[in-house]
Amino acid sequence: MHFTKLTAATAVALALAAPAFADCGIEAGRVSILSNDFPALQAMAAGAAECASATVEVTANQTTEHRDLQVAALTANPAEYTAAVVANSSIVPLLNAGLIRPLDDLIAEYAPDLPMTNRITIDGQVMAVAFMANAQHLFVRADILEQIGAETPTTYEEVLDVLAAIREAGIMENPFAMNTGSGWNLGEEFVNMYLGMGGQFFAPGTAEPAINNETGVATLEMLAALNEYANPDFLTFDSNATQALWESGEIAVGYMWGSRGGAILDGEGAAPEIVENTVLVAAPTVGGGDTPASTLWWDGFTIAANISDEDAAATFRALMHGLRPEVITANNDAAVWLMPGYTPGAPAAGVAATAQAGTLPYPMLPYIGLMHTALGNELAQFLQGQESAEQALADVEAAYIAAAREQGFLQ
């Protein structure tokens, strides 16, 4: 499969382009959106909802559990949702199961000027419209760093030094947080760190796992070292939890999604002194490497295969209405948008710096989701001190192999 790759300059380039997207003008149809739940997607859904009428139904289920719902929901016939908002990884199960439709005809009729960079092309067909970029990176409190006389860390080794100094100075006992909730979030943190250390998940050209090695052990040891400075319930942390910790002033260094930057810097959830001292910087490198320990993502929308052509057209048009330049401009700092109307600002600084430093895109392989699931399910015992790194990685590989055999990726 061939996937379009987004570049670090995409946001700026697309902000300068201004294709004319169609007005609503939808006569009939059902629009039902399944997505994650954060401000940028809330803005898009609200814009799409403007297309509702007596003959057009528009609904949205915005939930952090969207990945767990999407396959079953789109397998139904007709599909429970007409659109699923996806990212690099979450599109793969939908592709594998044939649950989303090509968008070429809809683009040709309703958005012919859509830039090629927004068109996620797989095997010659556009399967998603990318509208924002994202990456995890460091959020730091400049005032806390000043108190301990430290510069902004650029490596994870320096992060550990900063965290130790904050604790030793008695400023905070648990100054750090990242999204280490058991499941998908924990798996993603391993992926980021492992790639930063130069790791390869599979034997070249195969679906054979290749993580139970020195690099895998070093990855787990770094995650454990960082979380020695986190609250003991770190295995429950998701994006909502880490944002809340930041806004409450309980942490001084966070590794969080760039899409949270706008909500943190808007001054609505945090005290002014926290907002004023929040600095968004690139993801750190680790282990002497020169690639940030993060992954570059795009978010985009897909249209369900198991729906009528009328509902597909209504959904495409409503979503494009929800992403028109006026919506983007009104919600400029909610994301690093890949759409006209966007002007990069302070909330985009961390994502832009992380991308410009050469961060790798999240692997888009048919079986990476099985590896990610195994990582998220099998690593908690190591981080709780209940088993060795080698045993945890062996457990991951065993779980992955069983799933890959069941799916036909391994014999």
C-alpha positions in Angstrom: 0.0 0.0 0.0 1.2 3.5 -0.7 0.4 6.2 1.8 0.7 10.0 1.2 3.2 11.5 3.7 2.6 14.9 5.2 5.6 17.2 5.6 6.5 19.6 8.3 5.7 22.5 5.9 2.2 21.3 5.1 0.4 23.5 7.6 2.0 26.7 6.3 1.6 25.7 2.7 -2.1 24.9 3.1 -2.8 28.0 5.1 -1.8 30.0 2.0 -4.0 28.0 -0.3 -7.7 28.8 -0.4 -9.8 26.4 -2.5 -13.5 27.1 -2.6 -15.3 24.4 -0.7 -19.0 23.9 -1.3 -21.6 25.4 0.9 -23.9 23.0 2.8 -26.8 22.9 0.3 -27.5 19.3 1.3 -31.1 18.2 0.3 -31.2 14.9 2.3 -29.1 12.3 4.1 -27.8 11.0 7.4 -24.6 12.2 8.8 -23.2 10.4 11.9 -19.7 11.0 13.0 -17.5 8.8 15.2 -14.4 10.6 16.5 -12.1 11.2 19.4 -13.0 14.0 21.8 -10.9 17.1 21.9 -11.5 20.8 20.9 -10.4 20.6 17.3 -12.8 17.7 16.6 -15.5 19.4 18.6 -15.2 22.4 16.3 -15.4 20.3 13.2 -18.5 18.5 14.4 -20.2 21.7 15.4 -19.5 23.1 11.9 -20.9 19.9 10.3 -24.0 20.2 12.5 -24.8 23.5 10.8 -25.9 21.4 7.8 -28.7 19.8 9.8 -32.3 20.4 8.5 -35.7 18.8 8.4 -34.3 16.3 5.8 -30.6 16.1 7.0 -29.8 14.4 10.3 -26.4 15.2 11.8 -25.1 13.4 15.0 -21.7 12.8 16.5 -20.3 10.4 19.0 -17.1 12.0 20.3 -15.4 9.6 22.7 -11.9 8.5 23.7 -13.1 4.9 23.1 -13.6 5.6 19.4 -10.9 3.1 18.3 -12.6 0.3 20.1 -16.0 1.1 18.5 -15.1 1.8 14.9 -14.7 -1.7 13.4 -17.9 -3.2 14.8 -19.9 0.0 14.2 -18.8 0.2 10.5 -19.2 -3.5 9.9 -23.0 -3.2 10.5 -25.0 -2.8 7.3 -26.0 -0.1 7.2 -23.1 1.2 9.2 -23.9 2.8 12.6 -21.7 5.8 11.6 -21.4 7.3 8.2 -17.9 8.8 9.0 -15.0 7.8 11.2 -12.3 10.3 12.1 -9.0 8.3 12.0 -5.2 8.7 12.2 -2.2 6.8 10.8 -2.9 3.7 12.9 -6.6 3.6 13.3 -7.3 3.7 9.5 -5.5 0.4 9.1 -8.1 -2.0 10.6 -10.8 -0.2 8.5 -8.8 -0.7 5.4 -8.0 -4.3 6.1 -11.7 -5.0 6.6 -12.9 -3.0 3.6 -15.1 -0.8 5.8 -14.4 2.6 4.2 -15.0 3.8 0.7 -12.8 5.6 -1.8 -13.4 9.4 -1.8 -12.2 10.3 -5.3 -15.7 10.8 -6.8 -16.9 12.8 -3.9 -13.8 15.0 -4.0 -14.2 15.5 -7.8 -17.8 16.6 -7.4 -17.8 18.6 -4.1 -14.1 19.6 -3.4 -12.2 19.5 -6.7 -9.6 22.0 -5.4 -8.7 20.0 -2.3 -4.9 20.0 -2.2 -3.2 16.7 -3.0 -1.5 16.8 0.4 -4.8 16.4 2.1 -5.6 13.3 0.1 -4.5 10.2 1.9 -3.9 7.9 -1.1 -3.7 4.2 -0.7 -3.2 1.9 -3.8 -4.2 4.8 -6.1 -7.4 5.7 -4.3 -8.1 8.5 -1.8 -9.3 6.8 1.3 -9.2 9.7 3.8 -9.0 13.5 3.9 -6.3 14.7 6.3 -7.1 17.9 8.1 -4.7 18.2 11.0 -1.3 17.1 12.2 -0.3 16.0 15.6 2.6 14.7 17.6 3.5 14.2 21.2 6.2 16.5 22.6 7.4 18.2 25.8 5.4 20.8 27.7 7.6 22.6 30.3 7.1 25.1 33.0 9.7 27.9 32.4 9.3 29.3 35.9 10.1 25.9 37.5 13.1 25.4 35.3 14.3 28.9 36.3 13.9 28.0 40.0 16.3 25.0 39.6 18.6 26.9 37.2 18.0 24.4 34.3 17.8 24.9 30.6 15.0 23.4 28.6 15.8 19.7 28.2 16.4 18.3 24.7 17.1 14.7 25.6 15.3 12.3 27.9 18.5 12.0 29.9 18.3 15.7 30.5 14.6 15.4 31.4 15.6 12.9 34.1 18.1 15.4 35.5 15.5 18.2 35.6 13.0 15.9 37.3 15.5 14.9 39.9 16.4 18.5 40.6 12.8 19.5 41.0 12.2 16.8 43.5 15.4 17.4 45.4 14.5 21.1 45.7 11.2 20.2 47.3 9.2 22.0 44.6 7.2 18.9 43.5 7.4 15.3 44.5 5.8 14.0 41.2 6.7 16.6 38.6 6.2 14.5 35.5 3.4 12.9 33.5 2.9 11.2 30.2 -0.1 9.3 28.7 0.8 5.9 30.2 -2.7 4.5 30.8 -2.8 0.8 30.2 -3.9 0.0 26.7 -3.5 2.1 23.6 -1.8 5.0 25.4 0.9 2.9 27.0 1.5 1.1 23.7 2.0 4.5 22.0 4.6 5.6 24.6 6.6 2.5 23.9 6.3 3.0 20.1 7.6 6.6 20.5 10.5 5.7 22.7 11.5 2.6 20.8 11.6 4.5 17.5 13.7 7.3 19.2 16.2 4.6 20.1 16.4 3.4 16.5 14.3 0.3 17.1 12.6 -1.8 14.4 9.4 -3.6 15.3 9.6 -6.4 12.8 12.3 -8.4 11.1 12.9 -6.7 7.7 10.3 -7.5 5.1 8.3 -9.7 7.4 5.6 -9.6 10.1 7.9 -11.4 12.6 8.3 -9.4 15.8 11.7 -8.0 16.7 11.3 -6.1 20.0 12.7 -8.4 22.6 16.3 -7.1 22.4 18.6 -4.6 24.0 16.8 -1.7 22.4 13.4 -2.9 23.7 14.9 -3.3 27.2 16.4 0.2 27.1 13.1 1.6 26.0 11.3 0.0 29.0 14.0 1.1 31.4 13.7 4.7 30.2 9.9 4.6 30.6 10.3 3.2 34.1 12.8 5.8 35.0 10.6 8.7 33.9 7.6 7.3 35.7 9.5 7.2 39.0 8.8 10.9 38.9 5.1 10.5 38.1 2.1 10.0 40.4 1.8 6.4 41.4 -1.5 6.0 39.4 0.3 6.8 36.1 -1.1 3.6 34.5 -4.5 5.4 34.4 -3.3 8.5 32.6 -4.8 9.5 29.3 -4.8 12.9 27.5 -7.6 14.3 29.6 -5.8 13.3 32.8 -2.4 14.8 31.8 -4.0 18.0 30.7 -5.8 18.3 34.0 -2.6 17.7 35.9 -0.9 20.4 33.9 -3.7 23.0 34.3 -3.9 22.3 38.0 -0.2 23.1 38.4 0.7 19.6 39.7 3.4 18.8 37.2 6.3 20.8 35.6 7.3 18.6 32.7 4.7 16.8 30.6 4.9 14.7 27.4 1.6 15.3 25.8 -0.2 15.6 22.4 0.3 18.9 20.7 -3.5 19.0 20.1 -3.8 19.8 23.8 -1.7 23.0 23.5 -4.5 25.2 22.5 -6.8 24.2 25.3 -4.0 24.7 27.8 -2.9 28.1 26.5 -6.4 29.5 26.2 -6.4 30.5 29.8 -9.8 28.9 30.5 -8.6 25.9 32.6 -5.4 27.0 34.1 -4.3 29.9 36.3 -2.6 32.8 34.5 0.8 32.1 36.0 0.7 28.5 34.6 -0.4 29.6 31.2 2.3 32.4 31.1 5.0 29.9 31.9 3.9 27.0 29.7 6.4 26.4 26.9 5.8 23.9 24.1 9.0 22.4 22.7 10.2 19.5 20.6 10.0 15.9 21.7 13.4 14.9 23.3 15.9 12.5 21.7 17.0 9.5 23.7 20.0 7.2 24.0 22.3 9.4 21.9 20.0 9.3 18.9 19.2 12.3 16.8 15.5 11.5 16.0 12.9 12.8 18.4 11.3 10.0 20.5 7.8 10.7 19.0 5.7 9.9 16.0 4.2 12.3 13.5 0.5 11.8 12.9 -2.2 13.0 10.6 -5.9 13.0 11.6 -8.5 12.8 8.9 -12.0 11.7 8.1 -13.1 8.5 6.3 -16.6 7.6 4.9 -18.2 4.3 5.7 -18.6 1.7 2.9 -21.8 0.2 4.2 -24.0 3.3 3.7 -26.1 4.7 0.8 -24.5 7.0 -1.8 -26.9 9.7 -0.6 -25.6 9.4 3.0 -22.0 9.3 1.8 -22.4 12.5 -0.2 -24.2 14.3 2.7 -21.5 13.2 5.1 -18.7 14.4 2.9 -20.3 17.7 2.3 -21.1 18.3 6.0 -17.6 17.5 7.1 -16.1 19.8 4.5 -18.5 22.5 5.7 -17.2 21.8 9.2 -13.6 22.3 8.0 -14.2 25.5 5.9 -11.8 28.4 6.4 -14.1 30.3 8.7 -14.2 27.3 11.2 -10.5 26.9 11.0 -9.8 30.6 11.6 -12.3 30.7 14.5 -10.5 27.7 16.1 -7.0 28.5 14.9 -5.2 27.4 18.1 -7.2 24.2 18.6 -4.8 22.2 16.4 -2.1 22.3 13.8 -4.6 22.4 11.0 -3.9 21.3 7.5 -6.6 23.4 6.0 -7.0 26.9 4.5 -7.6 29.5 7.2 -4.9 28.3 9.5 -2.2 30.6 10.9 0.4 28.7 12.9 0.6 30.1 16.4 2.1 29.3 19.9 0.1 26.1 20.4 1.6 24.6 17.2 5.2 25.3 18.2 5.9 21.9 19.8 4.4 19.9 16.9 6.2 22.1 14.3 9.6 21.7 16.1 9.1 18.0 16.5 8.2 17.5 12.8 11.1 19.7 11.7 13.6 17.6 13.7 12.8 14.6 11.5 10.3 12.7 13.6 9.2 9.5 11.9 5.5 9.0 11.0 3.7 6.3 12.9 4.3 3.0 11.1 1.4 2.3 8.8 1.7 -1.5 8.4 -1.3 -3.9 8.3 -0.1 -5.7 11.4 1.2 -2.7 13.5 -2.1 -2.5 15.3 -1.7 -6.0 16.6 1.8 -5.1 17.9 0.4 -1.9 19.5 -2.4 -3.7 21.2 0.1 -6.3 22.6 2.3 -3.6 23.9 -0.5 -1.8 25.6 -1.8 -4.9 27.3 1.5 -6.6 28.4 3.8 -3.8 29.7 2.0 -2.7 32.8 3.4 -5.5 35.0 7.0 -4.4 34.2 6.2 -0.8 35.1 4.6 -2.1 38.4 7.8 -3.9 39.2 6.2 -7.4 38.9 8.3 -8.8 36.1 11.5 -8.2 34.2 11.8 -6.2 31.0 12.8 -9.3 29.1 9.8 -11.2 30.3 7.4 -8.3 29.5 8.8 -8.1 26.0 8.5 -11.9 25.6 4.9 -11.6 26.7 4.3 -8.9 24.1 5.8 -11.0 21.3 3.8 -14.1 22.3 0.5 -12.1 22.4 1.4 -10.5 19.0 2.3 -13.8 17.4 -1.0 -15.4 18.5 -3.0 -12.4 17.1 -0.9 -12.3 13.9 -1.5 -16.0 13.2 -5.2 -15.6 13.8 -5.2 -12.7 11.3 -3.1 -14.6 8.7 0.0 -12.4 8.9 2.1 -15.2 10.3 2.0 -19.0 9.7 
